[in-house]
Amino acid sequence: MIQEQLQQWSGDSCVEVATCPDTVHVRDSKIEEGPQLTLSPASWTGFVAYAAQA
Protein backbone atom coordinates (compact mmCIF):
# COMPACT_ATOMS: atom_id res chain seq x y z
CA MET A 1 0.00 0.00 0.00
CA ILE A 2 1.30 3.42 -0.93
CA GLN A 3 0.44 6.19 1.50
CA GLU A 4 0.67 9.89 1.06
CA GLN A 5 0.40 11.80 4.28
CA LEU A 6 -0.78 15.36 4.53
CA GLN A 7 -0.92 17.34 7.72
CA GLN A 8 -3.00 20.46 8.16
CA TRP A 9 -2.32 22.79 11.08
CA SER A 10 -4.67 25.21 12.74
CA GLY A 11 -3.31 26.22 16.12
CA ASP A 12 -2.87 23.03 18.14
CA SER A 13 -5.17 21.04 15.85
CA CYS A 14 -3.60 18.72 13.31
CA VAL A 15 -5.10 15.99 11.17
CA GLU A 16 -3.24 13.40 9.17
CA VAL A 17 -4.63 12.13 5.86
CA ALA A 18 -3.49 8.93 4.15
CA THR A 19 -4.75 8.31 0.63
CA CYS A 20 -5.01 4.82 -0.81
CA PRO A 21 -6.50 3.76 -4.15
CA ASP A 22 -9.95 2.92 -2.71
CA THR A 23 -10.03 4.80 0.62
CA VAL A 24 -8.94 7.95 2.40
CA HIS A 25 -8.06 7.68 6.09
CA VAL A 26 -8.18 10.70 8.43
CA ARG A 27 -7.04 10.84 12.06
CA ASP A 28 -5.82 13.17 14.78
CA SER A 29 -2.04 13.03 14.46
CA LYS A 30 -1.60 13.48 18.23
CA ILE A 31 -3.62 10.33 19.00
CA GLU A 32 -2.07 7.70 16.72
CA GLU A 33 -3.96 4.77 18.28
CA GLY A 34 -7.23 6.70 18.40
CA PRO A 35 -10.15 6.42 16.03
CA GLN A 36 -9.86 7.20 12.36
CA LEU A 37 -12.36 8.17 9.73
CA THR A 38 -12.34 6.12 6.53
CA LEU A 39 -13.96 7.62 3.44
CA SER A 40 -14.30 6.86 -0.23
CA PRO A 41 -12.28 9.16 -2.48
CA ALA A 42 -15.53 10.69 -3.78
CA SER A 43 -16.74 11.44 -0.24
CA TRP A 44 -13.37 12.97 0.67
CA THR A 45 -13.45 15.18 -2.44
CA GLY A 46 -16.96 16.34 -1.54
CA PHE A 47 -15.94 17.09 2.04
CA VAL A 48 -12.88 19.10 0.96
CA ALA A 49 -14.97 21.11 -1.51
CA TYR A 50 -17.55 21.83 1.21
CA ALA A 51 -14.91 22.74 3.81
CA ALA A 52 -13.15 25.09 1.39
CA GLN A 53 -16.34 27.14 1.13
CA ALA A 54 -16.63 27.62 4.90
MIMARTOR-844992 format. One record per residue (C-alpha): x, z, y; residue in three letters; residue number from 0. Coordinates in Angstrom, 2 decimals. Layout:
! residues N
    east      up   north residuo num
       X       Z       Y     ALA NUM
...
***
This chain:
! residues 54
    east      up   north residuo num
    0.00    0.00    0.00     MET   0
    1.30   -0.93    3.42     ILE   1
    0.44    1.50    6.19     GLN   2
    0.67    1.06    9.89     GLU   3
    0.40    4.28   11.80     GLN   4
   -0.78    4.53   15.36     LEU   5
   -0.92    7.72   17.34     GLN   6
   -3.00    8.16   20.46     GLN   7
   -2.32   11.08   22.79     TRP   8
   -4.67   12.74   25.21     SER   9
   -3.31   16.12   26.22     GLY  10
   -2.87   18.14   23.03     ASP  11
   -5.17   15.85   21.04     SER  12
   -3.60   13.31   18.72     CYS  13
   -5.10   11.17   15.99     VAL  14
   -3.24    9.17   13.40     GLU  15
   -4.63    5.86   12.13     VAL  16
   -3.49    4.15    8.93     ALA  17
   -4.75    0.63    8.31     THR  18
   -5.01   -0.81    4.82     CYS  19
   -6.50   -4.15    3.76     PRO  20
   -9.95   -2.71    2.92     ASP  21
  -10.03    0.62    4.80     THR  22
   -8.94    2.40    7.95     VAL  23
   -8.06    6.09    7.68     HIS  24
   -8.18    8.43   10.70     VAL  25
   -7.04   12.06   10.84     ARG  26
   -5.82   14.78   13.17     ASP  27
   -2.04   14.46   13.03     SER  28
   -1.60   18.23   13.48     LYS  29
   -3.62   19.00   10.33     ILE  30
   -2.07   16.72    7.70     GLU  31
   -3.96   18.28    4.77     GLU  32
   -7.23   18.40    6.70     GLY  33
  -10.15   16.03    6.42     PRO  34
   -9.86   12.36    7.20     GLN  35
  -12.36    9.73    8.17     LEU  36
  -12.34    6.53    6.12     THR  37
  -13.96    3.44    7.62     LEU  38
  -14.30   -0.23    6.86     SER  39
  -12.28   -2.48    9.16     PRO  40
  -15.53   -3.78   10.69     ALA  41
  -16.74   -0.24   11.44     SER  42
  -13.37    0.67   12.97     TRP  43
  -13.45   -2.44   15.18     THR  44
  -16.96   -1.54   16.34     GLY  45
  -15.94    2.04   17.09     PHE  46
  -12.88    0.96   19.10     VAL  47
  -14.97   -1.51   21.11     ALA  48
  -17.55    1.21   21.83     TYR  49
  -14.91    3.81   22.74     ALA  50
  -13.15    1.39   25.09     ALA  51
  -16.34    1.13   27.14     GLN  52
  -16.63    4.90   27.62     ALA  53
***
